[in-house]
Amino acid sequence: MNKISFPGLNLKFEISPIAFSVNNIDIYWYAIFMVFAFIVALIIFKINNRQI
């Protein structure tokens, strides 16, 4: 478990690095964020490519 805390707000969380599992395959949070960032980058690239 990873601990995340916000001392100024008096909040503390314990978050598992594994988001979910599918058929004994673990999907990690960082993989979800990387795929999301890649999709956003593709969308931005397509929008900018149309303007040229």
mmCIF entry with sequence, helices, sheets and N, C-alpha, C, O atoms, coordinates in Angstrom:
data_MODEL
# 
_entry.id   MODEL 
# 
_entity.id                         1 
_entity.type                       polymer 
_entity.pdbx_number_of_molecules   1 
# 
_entity_poly.entity_id                      1 
_entity_poly.type                           'polypeptide(L)' 
_entity_poly.nstd_linkage                   no 
_entity_poly.nstd_monomer                   no 
_entity_poly.pdbx_seq_one_letter_code       MNKISFPGLNLKFEISPIAFSVNNIDIYWYAIFMVFAFIVALIIFKINNRQI 
_entity_poly.pdbx_seq_one_letter_code_can   MNKISFPGLNLKFEISPIAFSVNNIDIYWYAIFMVFAFIVALIIFKINNRQI 
_entity_poly.pdbx_strand_id                 A 
# 
loop_
_entity_poly_seq.entity_id 
_entity_poly_seq.num 
_entity_poly_seq.mon_id 
_entity_poly_seq.hetero 
1 1  MET n 
1 2  ASN n 
1 3  LYS n 
1 4  ILE n 
1 5  SER n 
1 6  PHE n 
1 7  PRO n 
1 8  GLY n 
1 9  LEU n 
1 10 ASN n 
1 11 LEU n 
1 12 LYS n 
1 13 PHE n 
1 14 GLU n 
1 15 ILE n 
1 16 SER n 
1 17 PRO n 
1 18 ILE n 
1 19 ALA n 
1 20 PHE n 
1 21 SER n 
1 22 VAL n 
1 23 ASN n 
1 24 ASN n 
1 25 ILE n 
1 26 ASP n 
1 27 ILE n 
1 28 TYR n 
1 29 TRP n 
1 30 TYR n 
1 31 ALA n 
1 32 ILE n 
1 33 PHE n 
1 34 MET n 
1 35 VAL n 
1 36 PHE n 
1 37 ALA n 
1 38 PHE n 
1 39 ILE n 
1 40 VAL n 
1 41 ALA n 
1 42 LEU n 
1 43 ILE n 
1 44 ILE n 
1 45 PHE n 
1 46 LYS n 
1 47 ILE n 
1 48 ASN n 
1 49 ASN n 
1 50 ARG n 
1 51 GLN n 
1 52 ILE n 
# 
_struct_asym.id          A 
_struct_asym.entity_id   1 
# 
loop_
_struct_conf.conf_type_id 
_struct_conf.id 
_struct_conf.pdbx_PDB_helix_id 
_struct_conf.beg_label_comp_id 
_struct_conf.beg_label_asym_id 
_struct_conf.beg_label_seq_id 
_struct_conf.pdbx_beg_PDB_ins_code 
_struct_conf.end_label_comp_id 
_struct_conf.end_label_asym_id 
_struct_conf.end_label_seq_id 
_struct_conf.pdbx_end_PDB_ins_code 
_struct_conf.beg_auth_comp_id 
_struct_conf.beg_auth_asym_id 
_struct_conf.beg_auth_seq_id 
_struct_conf.end_auth_comp_id 
_struct_conf.end_auth_asym_id 
_struct_conf.end_auth_seq_id 
_struct_conf.pdbx_PDB_helix_class 
_struct_conf.details 
_struct_conf.pdbx_PDB_helix_length 
HELX_P HELX_P1 AA1 PRO A 7  ? LEU A 9  ? PRO A 7  LEU A 9  5 ? 3  
HELX_P HELX_P2 AA2 TRP A 29 ? GLN A 51 ? TRP A 29 GLN A 51 1 ? 23 
# 
_struct_conf_type.id          HELX_P 
_struct_conf_type.criteria    ? 
_struct_conf_type.reference   ? 
# 
loop_
_struct_sheet.id 
_struct_sheet.type 
_struct_sheet.number_strands 
_struct_sheet.details 
AA1 ? 2 ? 
AA2 ? 2 ? 
# 
loop_
_struct_sheet_order.sheet_id 
_struct_sheet_order.range_id_1 
_struct_sheet_order.range_id_2 
_struct_sheet_order.offset 
_struct_sheet_order.sense 
AA1 1 2 ? anti-parallel 
AA2 1 2 ? anti-parallel 
# 
loop_
_struct_sheet_range.sheet_id 
_struct_sheet_range.id 
_struct_sheet_range.beg_label_comp_id 
_struct_sheet_range.beg_label_asym_id 
_struct_sheet_range.beg_label_seq_id 
_struct_sheet_range.pdbx_beg_PDB_ins_code 
_struct_sheet_range.end_label_comp_id 
_struct_sheet_range.end_label_asym_id 
_struct_sheet_range.end_label_seq_id 
_struct_sheet_range.pdbx_end_PDB_ins_code 
_struct_sheet_range.beg_auth_comp_id 
_struct_sheet_range.beg_auth_asym_id 
_struct_sheet_range.beg_auth_seq_id 
_struct_sheet_range.end_auth_comp_id 
_struct_sheet_range.end_auth_asym_id 
_struct_sheet_range.end_auth_seq_id 
AA1 1 ASN A 2  ? PHE A 6  ? ASN A 2  PHE A 6  
AA1 2 LEU A 11 ? ILE A 15 ? LEU A 11 ILE A 15 
AA2 1 ILE A 18 ? VAL A 22 ? ILE A 18 VAL A 22 
AA2 2 ILE A 25 ? TYR A 28 ? ILE A 25 TYR A 28 
# 
loop_
_atom_site.group_PDB 
_atom_site.id 
_atom_site.type_symbol 
_atom_site.label_atom_id 
_atom_site.label_alt_id 
_atom_site.label_comp_id 
_atom_site.label_asym_id 
_atom_site.label_entity_id 
_atom_site.label_seq_id 
_atom_site.pdbx_PDB_ins_code 
_atom_site.Cartn_x 
_atom_site.Cartn_y 
_atom_site.Cartn_z 
_atom_site.occupancy 
_atom_site.B_iso_or_equiv 
_atom_site.pdbx_formal_charge 
_atom_site.auth_seq_id 
_atom_site.auth_comp_id 
_atom_site.auth_asym_id 
_atom_site.auth_atom_id 
_atom_site.pdbx_PDB_model_num 
ATOM 1   N N  . MET A 1 1  ? 0.827  -1.174  0.000   1.00 0.00 ? 1  MET A N  1 
ATOM 2   C CA . MET A 1 1  ? 0.000  0.000   0.000   1.00 0.00 ? 1  MET A CA 1 
ATOM 3   C C  . MET A 1 1  ? 0.882  1.251   0.000   1.00 0.00 ? 1  MET A C  1 
ATOM 4   O O  . MET A 1 1  ? 1.901  1.317   0.687   1.00 0.00 ? 1  MET A O  1 
ATOM 5   N N  . ASN A 1 2  ? 0.471  2.211   -0.768  1.00 0.00 ? 2  ASN A N  1 
ATOM 6   C CA . ASN A 1 2  ? 1.141  3.506   -0.787  1.00 0.00 ? 2  ASN A CA 1 
ATOM 7   C C  . ASN A 1 2  ? 0.327  4.483   0.038   1.00 0.00 ? 2  ASN A C  1 
ATOM 8   O O  . ASN A 1 2  ? -0.900 4.518   -0.044  1.00 0.00 ? 2  ASN A O  1 
ATOM 9   N N  . LYS A 1 3  ? 1.027  5.275   0.834   1.00 0.00 ? 3  LYS A N  1 
ATOM 10  C CA . LYS A 1 3  ? 0.346  6.262   1.661   1.00 0.00 ? 3  LYS A CA 1 
ATOM 11  C C  . LYS A 1 3  ? 0.463  7.631   1.015   1.00 0.00 ? 3  LYS A C  1 
ATOM 12  O O  . LYS A 1 3  ? 1.551  8.060   0.630   1.00 0.00 ? 3  LYS A O  1 
ATOM 13  N N  . ILE A 1 4  ? -0.665 8.307   0.903   1.00 0.00 ? 4  ILE A N  1 
ATOM 14  C CA . ILE A 1 4  ? -0.715 9.666   0.382   1.00 0.00 ? 4  ILE A CA 1 
ATOM 15  C C  . ILE A 1 4  ? -1.358 10.520  1.467   1.00 0.00 ? 4  ILE A C  1 
ATOM 16  O O  . ILE A 1 4  ? -2.422 10.188  1.991   1.00 0.00 ? 4  ILE A O  1 
ATOM 17  N N  . SER A 1 5  ? -0.693 11.627  1.796   1.00 0.00 ? 5  SER A N  1 
ATOM 18  C CA . SER A 1 5  ? -1.263 12.481  2.838   1.00 0.00 ? 5  SER A CA 1 
ATOM 19  C C  . SER A 1 5  ? -1.227 13.938  2.412   1.00 0.00 ? 5  SER A C  1 
ATOM 20  O O  . SER A 1 5  ? -0.341 14.375  1.678   1.00 0.00 ? 5  SER A O  1 
ATOM 21  N N  . PHE A 1 6  ? -2.209 14.667  2.890   1.00 0.00 ? 6  PHE A N  1 
ATOM 22  C CA . PHE A 1 6  ? -2.322 16.104  2.710   1.00 0.00 ? 6  PHE A CA 1 
ATOM 23  C C  . PHE A 1 6  ? -2.381 16.709  4.111   1.00 0.00 ? 6  PHE A C  1 
ATOM 24  O O  . PHE A 1 6  ? -3.465 16.869  4.672   1.00 0.00 ? 6  PHE A O  1 
ATOM 25  N N  . PRO A 1 7  ? -1.211 17.048  4.685   1.00 0.00 ? 7  PRO A N  1 
ATOM 26  C CA . PRO A 1 7  ? -1.189 17.488  6.083   1.00 0.00 ? 7  PRO A CA 1 
ATOM 27  C C  . PRO A 1 7  ? -2.018 18.750  6.337   1.00 0.00 ? 7  PRO A C  1 
ATOM 28  O O  . PRO A 1 7  ? -2.643 18.872  7.391   1.00 0.00 ? 7  PRO A O  1 
ATOM 29  N N  . GLY A 1 8  ? -2.030 19.680  5.396   1.00 0.00 ? 8  GLY A N  1 
ATOM 30  C CA . GLY A 1 8  ? -2.788 20.907  5.591   1.00 0.00 ? 8  GLY A CA 1 
ATOM 31  C C  . GLY A 1 8  ? -4.285 20.668  5.674   1.00 0.00 ? 8  GLY A C  1 
ATOM 32  O O  . GLY A 1 8  ? -5.005 21.419  6.333   1.00 0.00 ? 8  GLY A O  1 
ATOM 33  N N  . LEU A 1 9  ? -4.754 19.617  5.002   1.00 0.00 ? 9  LEU A N  1 
ATOM 34  C CA . LEU A 1 9  ? -6.185 19.291  5.005   1.00 0.00 ? 9  LEU A CA 1 
ATOM 35  C C  . LEU A 1 9  ? -6.522 18.175  5.986   1.00 0.00 ? 9  LEU A C  1 
ATOM 36  O O  . LEU A 1 9  ? -7.685 17.801  6.146   1.00 0.00 ? 9  LEU A O  1 
ATOM 37  N N  . ASN A 1 10 ? -5.484 17.645  6.643   1.00 0.00 ? 10 ASN A N  1 
ATOM 38  C CA . ASN A 1 10 ? -5.644 16.547  7.593   1.00 0.00 ? 10 ASN A CA 1 
ATOM 39  C C  . ASN A 1 10 ? -6.283 15.321  6.935   1.00 0.00 ? 10 ASN A C  1 
ATOM 40  O O  . ASN A 1 10 ? -7.144 14.669  7.524   1.00 0.00 ? 10 ASN A O  1 
ATOM 41  N N  . LEU A 1 11 ? -5.852 15.017  5.708   1.00 0.00 ? 11 LEU A N  1 
ATOM 42  C CA . LEU A 1 11 ? -6.351 13.851  4.980   1.00 0.00 ? 11 LEU A CA 1 
ATOM 43  C C  . LEU A 1 11 ? -5.224 12.851  4.771   1.00 0.00 ? 11 LEU A C  1 
ATOM 44  O O  . LEU A 1 11 ? -4.091 13.230  4.474   1.00 0.00 ? 11 LEU A O  1 
ATOM 45  N N  . LYS A 1 12 ? -5.544 11.569  4.929   1.00 0.00 ? 12 LYS A N  1 
ATOM 46  C CA . LYS A 1 12 ? -4.583 10.497  4.702   1.00 0.00 ? 12 LYS A CA 1 
ATOM 47  C C  . LYS A 1 12 ? -5.277 9.369   3.945   1.00 0.00 ? 12 LYS A C  1 
ATOM 48  O O  . LYS A 1 12 ? -6.386 8.963   4.293   1.00 0.00 ? 12 LYS A O  1 
ATOM 49  N N  . PHE A 1 13 ? -4.608 8.866   2.899   1.00 0.00 ? 13 PHE A N  1 
ATOM 50  C CA . PHE A 1 13 ? -5.164 7.790   2.088   1.00 0.00 ? 13 PHE A CA 1 
ATOM 51  C C  . PHE A 1 13 ? -4.142 6.676   1.951   1.00 0.00 ? 13 PHE A C  1 
ATOM 52  O O  . PHE A 1 13 ? -2.938 6.931   1.910   1.00 0.00 ? 13 PHE A O  1 
ATOM 53  N N  . GLU A 1 14 ? -4.612 5.460   1.880   1.00 0.00 ? 14 GLU A N  1 
ATOM 54  C CA . GLU A 1 14 ? -3.780 4.312   1.539   1.00 0.00 ? 14 GLU A CA 1 
ATOM 55  C C  . GLU A 1 14 ? -4.319 3.744   0.243   1.00 0.00 ? 14 GLU A C  1 
ATOM 56  O O  . GLU A 1 14 ? -5.435 3.227   0.195   1.00 0.00 ? 14 GLU A O  1 
ATOM 57  N N  . ILE A 1 15 ? -3.515 3.845   -0.814  1.00 0.00 ? 15 ILE A N  1 
ATOM 58  C CA . ILE A 1 15 ? -3.957 3.443   -2.142  1.00 0.00 ? 15 ILE A CA 1 
ATOM 59  C C  . ILE A 1 15 ? -3.089 2.302   -2.642  1.00 0.00 ? 15 ILE A C  1 
ATOM 60  O O  . ILE A 1 15 ? -1.861 2.354   -2.560  1.00 0.00 ? 15 ILE A O  1 
ATOM 61  N N  . SER A 1 16 ? -3.728 1.292   -3.152  1.00 0.00 ? 16 SER A N  1 
ATOM 62  C CA . SER A 1 16 ? -3.015 0.163   -3.743  1.00 0.00 ? 16 SER A CA 1 
ATOM 63  C C  . SER A 1 16 ? -2.498 0.565   -5.119  1.00 0.00 ? 16 SER A C  1 
ATOM 64  O O  . SER A 1 16 ? -3.197 1.269   -5.849  1.00 0.00 ? 16 SER A O  1 
ATOM 65  N N  . PRO A 1 17 ? -1.281 0.133   -5.495  1.00 0.00 ? 17 PRO A N  1 
ATOM 66  C CA . PRO A 1 17 ? -0.776 0.461   -6.830  1.00 0.00 ? 17 PRO A CA 1 
ATOM 67  C C  . PRO A 1 17 ? -1.533 -0.271  -7.941  1.00 0.00 ? 17 PRO A C  1 
ATOM 68  O O  . PRO A 1 17 ? -1.435 0.107   -9.108  1.00 0.00 ? 17 PRO A O  1 
ATOM 69  N N  . ILE A 1 18 ? -2.284 -1.310  -7.587  1.00 0.00 ? 18 ILE A N  1 
ATOM 70  C CA . ILE A 1 18 ? -3.054 -2.068  -8.561  1.00 0.00 ? 18 ILE A CA 1 
ATOM 71  C C  . ILE A 1 18 ? -4.470 -1.505  -8.618  1.00 0.00 ? 18 ILE A C  1 
ATOM 72  O O  . ILE A 1 18 ? -5.176 -1.488  -7.610  1.00 0.00 ? 18 ILE A O  1 
ATOM 73  N N  . ALA A 1 19 ? -4.886 -1.043  -9.804  1.00 0.00 ? 19 ALA A N  1 
ATOM 74  C CA . ALA A 1 19 ? -6.225 -0.480  -9.962  1.00 0.00 ? 19 ALA A CA 1 
ATOM 75  C C  . ALA A 1 19 ? -7.271 -1.591  -9.960  1.00 0.00 ? 19 ALA A C  1 
ATOM 76  O O  . ALA A 1 19 ? -8.260 -1.525  -9.229  1.00 0.00 ? 19 ALA A O  1 
ATOM 77  N N  . PHE A 1 20 ? -7.039 -2.624  -10.797 1.00 0.00 ? 20 PHE A N  1 
ATOM 78  C CA . PHE A 1 20 ? -7.944 -3.770  -10.843 1.00 0.00 ? 20 PHE A CA 1 
ATOM 79  C C  . PHE A 1 20 ? -7.243 -4.936  -11.521 1.00 0.00 ? 20 PHE A C  1 
ATOM 80  O O  . PHE A 1 20 ? -6.166 -4.772  -12.095 1.00 0.00 ? 20 PHE A O  1 
ATOM 81  N N  . SER A 1 21 ? -7.850 -6.103  -11.455 1.00 0.00 ? 21 SER A N  1 
ATOM 82  C CA . SER A 1 21 ? -7.289 -7.316  -12.059 1.00 0.00 ? 21 SER A CA 1 
ATOM 83  C C  . SER A 1 21 ? -8.301 -7.930  -13.006 1.00 0.00 ? 21 SER A C  1 
ATOM 84  O O  . SER A 1 21 ? -9.503 -7.934  -12.740 1.00 0.00 ? 21 SER A O  1 
ATOM 85  N N  . VAL A 1 22 ? -7.791 -8.451  -14.124 1.00 0.00 ? 22 VAL A N  1 
ATOM 86  C CA . VAL A 1 22 ? -8.620 -9.145  -15.098 1.00 0.00 ? 22 VAL A CA 1 
ATOM 87  C C  . VAL A 1 22 ? -7.941 -10.467 -15.418 1.00 0.00 ? 22 VAL A C  1 
ATOM 88  O O  . VAL A 1 22 ? -6.850 -10.485 -15.988 1.00 0.00 ? 22 VAL A O  1 
ATOM 89  N N  . ASN A 1 23 ? -8.578 -11.568 -15.057 1.00 0.00 ? 23 ASN A N  1 
ATOM 90  C CA . ASN A 1 23 ? -8.034 -12.905 -15.319 1.00 0.00 ? 23 ASN A CA 1 
ATOM 91  C C  . ASN A 1 23 ? -6.580 -13.032 -14.882 1.00 0.00 ? 23 ASN A C  1 
ATOM 92  O O  . ASN A 1 23 ? -5.722 -13.418 -15.675 1.00 0.00 ? 23 ASN A O  1 
ATOM 93  N N  . ASN A 1 24 ? -6.305 -12.712 -13.636 1.00 0.00 ? 24 ASN A N  1 
ATOM 94  C CA . ASN A 1 24 ? -4.971 -12.800 -13.039 1.00 0.00 ? 24 ASN A CA 1 
ATOM 95  C C  . ASN A 1 24 ? -3.951 -11.845 -13.667 1.00 0.00 ? 24 ASN A C  1 
ATOM 96  O O  . ASN A 1 24 ? -2.747 -12.029 -13.486 1.00 0.00 ? 24 ASN A O  1 
ATOM 97  N N  . ILE A 1 25 ? -4.411 -10.838 -14.395 1.00 0.00 ? 25 ILE A N  1 
ATOM 98  C CA . ILE A 1 25 ? -3.528 -9.807  -14.946 1.00 0.00 ? 25 ILE A CA 1 
ATOM 99  C C  . ILE A 1 25 ? -3.821 -8.527  -14.169 1.00 0.00 ? 25 ILE A C  1 
ATOM 100 O O  . ILE A 1 25 ? -4.947 -8.030  -14.164 1.00 0.00 ? 25 ILE A O  1 
ATOM 101 N N  . ASP A 1 26 ? -2.788 -8.006  -13.516 1.00 0.00 ? 26 ASP A N  1 
ATOM 102 C CA . ASP A 1 26 ? -2.955 -6.797  -12.728 1.00 0.00 ? 26 ASP A CA 1 
ATOM 103 C C  . ASP A 1 26 ? -2.799 -5.566  -13.612 1.00 0.00 ? 26 ASP A C  1 
ATOM 104 O O  . ASP A 1 26 ? -1.854 -5.468  -14.395 1.00 0.00 ? 26 ASP A O  1 
ATOM 105 N N  . ILE A 1 27 ? -3.726 -4.634  -13.480 1.00 0.00 ? 27 ILE A N  1 
ATOM 106 C CA . ILE A 1 27 ? -3.673 -3.357  -14.186 1.00 0.00 ? 27 ILE A CA 1 
ATOM 107 C C  . ILE A 1 27 ? -3.302 -2.295  -13.155 1.00 0.00 ? 27 ILE A C  1 
ATOM 108 O O  . ILE A 1 27 ? -4.030 -2.074  -12.187 1.00 0.00 ? 27 ILE A O  1 
ATOM 109 N N  . TYR A 1 28 ? -2.166 -1.643  -13.372 1.00 0.00 ? 28 TYR A N  1 
ATOM 110 C CA . TYR A 1 28 ? -1.655 -0.663  -12.418 1.00 0.00 ? 28 TYR A CA 1 
ATOM 111 C C  . TYR A 1 28 ? -2.129 0.740   -12.778 1.00 0.00 ? 28 TYR A C  1 
ATOM 112 O O  . TYR A 1 28 ? -2.426 1.042   -13.934 1.00 0.00 ? 28 TYR A O  1 
ATOM 113 N N  . TRP A 1 29 ? -2.191 1.597   -11.739 1.00 0.00 ? 29 TRP A N  1 
ATOM 114 C CA . TRP A 1 29 ? -2.634 2.968   -11.935 1.00 0.00 ? 29 TRP A CA 1 
ATOM 115 C C  . TRP A 1 29 ? -1.747 3.710   -12.920 1.00 0.00 ? 29 TRP A C  1 
ATOM 116 O O  . TRP A 1 29 ? -2.250 4.454   -13.762 1.00 0.00 ? 29 TRP A O  1 
ATOM 117 N N  . TYR A 1 30 ? -0.422 3.519   -12.831 1.00 0.00 ? 30 TYR A N  1 
ATOM 118 C CA . TYR A 1 30 ? 0.468  4.270   -13.713 1.00 0.00 ? 30 TYR A CA 1 
ATOM 119 C C  . TYR A 1 30 ? 0.253  3.879   -15.171 1.00 0.00 ? 30 TYR A C  1 
ATOM 120 O O  . TYR A 1 30 ? 0.445  4.710   -16.059 1.00 0.00 ? 30 TYR A O  1 
ATOM 121 N N  . ALA A 1 31 ? -0.134 2.658   -15.436 1.00 0.00 ? 31 ALA A N  1 
ATOM 122 C CA . ALA A 1 31 ? -0.414 2.241   -16.814 1.00 0.00 ? 31 ALA A CA 1 
ATOM 123 C C  . ALA A 1 31 ? -1.663 2.940   -17.343 1.00 0.00 ? 31 ALA A C  1 
ATOM 124 O O  . ALA A 1 31 ? -1.711 3.341   -18.506 1.00 0.00 ? 31 ALA A O  1 
ATOM 125 N N  . ILE A 1 32 ? -2.669 3.085   -16.488 1.00 0.00 ? 32 ILE A N  1 
ATOM 126 C CA . ILE A 1 32 ? -3.890 3.787   -16.891 1.00 0.00 ? 32 ILE A CA 1 
ATOM 127 C C  . ILE A 1 32 ? -3.567 5.244   -17.212 1.00 0.00 ? 32 ILE A C  1 
ATOM 128 O O  . ILE A 1 32 ? -4.049 5.780   -18.210 1.00 0.00 ? 32 ILE A O  1 
ATOM 129 N N  . PHE A 1 33 ? -2.752 5.888   -16.369 1.00 0.00 ? 33 PHE A N  1 
ATOM 130 C CA . PHE A 1 33 ? -2.384 7.283   -16.610 1.00 0.00 ? 33 PHE A CA 1 
ATOM 131 C C  . PHE A 1 33 ? -1.552 7.434   -17.878 1.00 0.00 ? 33 PHE A C  1 
ATOM 132 O O  . PHE A 1 33 ? -1.715 8.414   -18.605 1.00 0.00 ? 33 PHE A O  1 
ATOM 133 N N  . MET A 1 34 ? -0.671 6.493   -18.154 1.00 0.00 ? 34 MET A N  1 
ATOM 134 C CA . MET A 1 34 ? 0.151  6.563   -19.366 1.00 0.00 ? 34 MET A CA 1 
ATOM 135 C C  . MET A 1 34 ? -0.710 6.426   -20.620 1.00 0.00 ? 34 MET A C  1 
ATOM 136 O O  . MET A 1 34 ? -0.506 7.157   -21.589 1.00 0.00 ? 34 MET A O  1 
ATOM 137 N N  . VAL A 1 35 ? -1.659 5.511   -20.613 1.00 0.00 ? 35 VAL A N  1 
ATOM 138 C CA . VAL A 1 35 ? -2.552 5.335   -21.763 1.00 0.00 ? 35 VAL A CA 1 
ATOM 139 C C  . VAL A 1 35 ? -3.419 6.576   -21.944 1.00 0.00 ? 35 VAL A C  1 
ATOM 140 O O  . VAL A 1 35 ? -3.632 7.022   -23.072 1.00 0.00 ? 35 VAL A O  1 
ATOM 141 N N  . PHE A 1 36 ? -3.917 7.136   -20.851 1.00 0.00 ? 36 PHE A N  1 
ATOM 142 C CA . PHE A 1 36 ? -4.718 8.351   -20.923 1.00 0.00 ? 36 PHE A CA 1 
ATOM 143 C C  . PHE A 1 36 ? -3.907 9.508   -21.515 1.00 0.00 ? 36 PHE A C  1 
ATOM 144 O O  . PHE A 1 36 ? -4.405 10.243  -22.367 1.00 0.00 ? 36 PHE A O  1 
ATOM 145 N N  . ALA A 1 37 ? -2.668 9.666   -21.068 1.00 0.00 ? 37 ALA A N  1 
ATOM 146 C CA . ALA A 1 37 ? -1.805 10.733  -21.591 1.00 0.00 ? 37 ALA A CA 1 
ATOM 147 C C  . ALA A 1 37 ? -1.512 10.528  -23.077 1.00 0.00 ? 37 ALA A C  1 
ATOM 148 O O  . ALA A 1 37 ? -1.456 11.498  -23.832 1.00 0.00 ? 37 ALA A O  1 
ATOM 149 N N  . PHE A 1 38 ? -1.327 9.299   -23.498 1.00 0.00 ? 38 PHE A N  1 
ATOM 150 C CA . PHE A 1 38 ? -1.073 9.001   -24.904 1.00 0.00 ? 38 PHE A CA 1 
ATOM 151 C C  . PHE A 1 38 ? -2.293 9.357   -25.753 1.00 0.00 ? 38 PHE A C  1 
ATOM 152 O O  . PHE A 1 38 ? -2.149 9.931   -26.832 1.00 0.00 ? 38 PHE A O  1 
ATOM 153 N N  . ILE A 1 39 ? -3.483 9.023   -25.279 1.00 0.00 ? 39 ILE A N  1 
ATOM 154 C CA . ILE A 1 39 ? -4.711 9.336   -26.020 1.00 0.00 ? 39 ILE A CA 1 
ATOM 155 C C  . ILE A 1 39 ? -4.908 10.849  -26.112 1.00 0.00 ? 39 ILE A C  1 
ATOM 156 O O  . ILE A 1 39 ? -5.287 11.360  -27.166 1.00 0.00 ? 39 ILE A O  1 
ATOM 157 N N  . VAL A 1 40 ? -4.655 11.567  -25.018 1.00 0.00 ? 40 VAL A N  1 
ATOM 158 C CA . VAL A 1 40 ? -4.771 13.024  -25.044 1.00 0.00 ? 40 VAL A CA 1 
ATOM 159 C C  . VAL A 1 40 ? -3.763 13.611  -26.024 1.00 0.00 ? 40 VAL A C  1 
ATOM 160 O O  . VAL A 1 40 ? -4.094 14.538  -26.763 1.00 0.00 ? 40 VAL A O  1 
ATOM 161 N N  . ALA A 1 41 ? -2.540 13.088  -26.043 1.00 0.00 ? 41 ALA A N  1 
ATOM 162 C CA . ALA A 1 41 ? -1.525 13.575  -26.974 1.00 0.00 ? 41 ALA A CA 1 
ATOM 163 C C  . ALA A 1 41 ? -1.951 13.336  -28.426 1.00 0.00 ? 41 ALA A C  1 
ATOM 164 O O  . ALA A 1 41 ? -1.740 14.201  -29.276 1.00 0.00 ? 41 ALA A O  1 
ATOM 165 N N  . LEU A 1 42 ? -2.543 12.186  -28.719 1.00 0.00 ? 42 LEU A N  1 
ATOM 166 C CA . LEU A 1 42 ? -3.029 11.915  -30.070 1.00 0.00 ? 42 LEU A CA 1 
ATOM 167 C C  . LEU A 1 42 ? -4.142 12.874  -30.470 1.00 0.00 ? 42 LEU A C  1 
ATOM 168 O O  . LEU A 1 42 ? -4.178 13.348  -31.605 1.00 0.00 ? 42 LEU A O  1 
ATOM 169 N N  . ILE A 1 43 ? -5.042 13.158  -29.547 1.00 0.00 ? 43 ILE A N  1 
ATOM 170 C CA . ILE A 1 43 ? -6.133 14.092  -29.841 1.00 0.00 ? 43 ILE A CA 1 
ATOM 171 C C  . ILE A 1 43 ? -5.576 15.483  -30.121 1.00 0.00 ? 43 ILE A C  1 
ATOM 172 O O  . ILE A 1 43 ? -6.001 16.141  -31.071 1.00 0.00 ? 43 ILE A O  1 
ATOM 173 N N  . ILE A 1 44 ? -4.640 15.929  -29.312 1.00 0.00 ? 44 ILE A N  1 
ATOM 174 C CA . ILE A 1 44 ? -4.026 17.246  -29.532 1.00 0.00 ? 44 ILE A CA 1 
ATOM 175 C C  . ILE A 1 44 ? -3.285 17.277  -30.858 1.00 0.00 ? 44 ILE A C  1 
ATOM 176 O O  . ILE A 1 44 ? -3.363 18.267  -31.586 1.00 0.00 ? 44 ILE A O  1 
ATOM 177 N N  . PHE A 1 45 ? -2.576 16.219  -31.178 1.00 0.00 ? 45 PHE A N  1 
ATOM 178 C CA . PHE A 1 45 ? -1.865 16.153  -32.448 1.00 0.00 ? 45 PHE A CA 1 
ATOM 179 C C  . PHE A 1 45 ? -2.834 16.241  -33.626 1.00 0.00 ? 45 PHE A C  1 
ATOM 180 O O  . PHE A 1 45 ? -2.569 16.960  -34.589 1.00 0.00 ? 45 PHE A O  1 
ATOM 181 N N  . LYS A 1 46 ? -3.950 15.519  -33.558 1.00 0.00 ? 46 LYS A N  1 
ATOM 182 C CA . LYS A 1 46 ? -4.930 15.554  -34.648 1.00 0.00 ? 46 LYS A CA 1 
ATOM 183 C C  . LYS A 1 46 ? -5.563 16.933  -34.784 1.00 0.00 ? 46 LYS A C  1 
ATOM 184 O O  . LYS A 1 46 ? -5.784 17.402  -35.901 1.00 0.00 ? 46 LYS A O  1 
ATOM 185 N N  . ILE A 1 47 ? -5.857 17.587  -33.667 1.00 0.00 ? 47 ILE A N  1 
ATOM 186 C CA . ILE A 1 47 ? -6.429 18.932  -33.726 1.00 0.00 ? 47 ILE A CA 1 
ATOM 187 C C  . ILE A 1 47 ? -5.435 19.908  -34.343 1.00 0.00 ? 47 ILE A C  1 
ATOM 188 O O  . ILE A 1 47 ? -5.814 20.714  -35.192 1.00 0.00 ? 47 ILE A O  1 
ATOM 189 N N  . ASN A 1 48 ? -4.187 19.850  -33.937 1.00 0.00 ? 48 ASN A N  1 
ATOM 190 C CA . ASN A 1 48 ? -3.161 20.748  -34.476 1.00 0.00 ? 48 ASN A CA 1 
ATOM 191 C C  . ASN A 1 48 ? -2.842 20.425  -35.930 1.00 0.00 ? 48 ASN A C  1 
ATOM 192 O O  . ASN A 1 48 ? -2.495 21.322  -36.699 1.00 0.00 ? 48 ASN A O  1 
ATOM 193 N N  . ASN A 1 49 ? -2.953 19.182  -36.311 1.00 0.00 ? 49 ASN A N  1 
ATOM 194 C CA . ASN A 1 49 ? -2.635 18.776  -37.687 1.00 0.00 ? 49 ASN A CA 1 
ATOM 195 C C  . ASN A 1 49 ? -3.683 19.311  -38.658 1.00 0.00 ? 49 ASN A C  1 
ATOM 196 O O  . ASN A 1 49 ? -3.356 19.616  -39.805 1.00 0.00 ? 49 ASN A O  1 
ATOM 197 N N  . ARG A 1 50 ? -4.934 19.430  -38.222 1.00 0.00 ? 50 ARG A N  1 
ATOM 198 C CA . ARG A 1 50 ? -5.995 19.953  -39.095 1.00 0.00 ? 50 ARG A CA 1 
ATOM 199 C C  . ARG A 1 50 ? -5.810 21.437  -39.378 1.00 0.00 ? 50 ARG A C  1 
ATOM 200 O O  . ARG A 1 50 ? -6.194 21.921  -40.443 1.00 0.00 ? 50 ARG A O  1 
ATOM 201 N N  . GLN A 1 51 ? -5.234 22.148  -38.444 1.00 0.00 ? 51 GLN A N  1 
ATOM 202 C CA . GLN A 1 51 ? -5.071 23.593  -38.594 1.00 0.00 ? 51 GLN A CA 1 
ATOM 203 C C  . GLN A 1 51 ? -3.976 23.956  -39.576 1.00 0.00 ? 51 GLN A C  1 
ATOM 204 O O  . GLN A 1 51 ? -3.991 25.054  -40.133 1.00 0.00 ? 51 GLN A O  1 
ATOM 205 N N  . ILE A 1 52 ? -3.040 23.075  -39.800 1.00 0.00 ? 52 ILE A N  1 
ATOM 206 C CA . ILE A 1 52 ? -1.910 23.364  -40.703 1.00 0.00 ? 52 ILE A CA 1 
ATOM 207 C C  . ILE A 1 52 ? -2.305 23.205  -42.148 1.00 0.00 ? 52 ILE A C  1 
ATOM 208 O O  . ILE A 1 52 ? -1.480 23.409  -43.039 1.00 0.00 ? 52 ILE A O  1 
# 
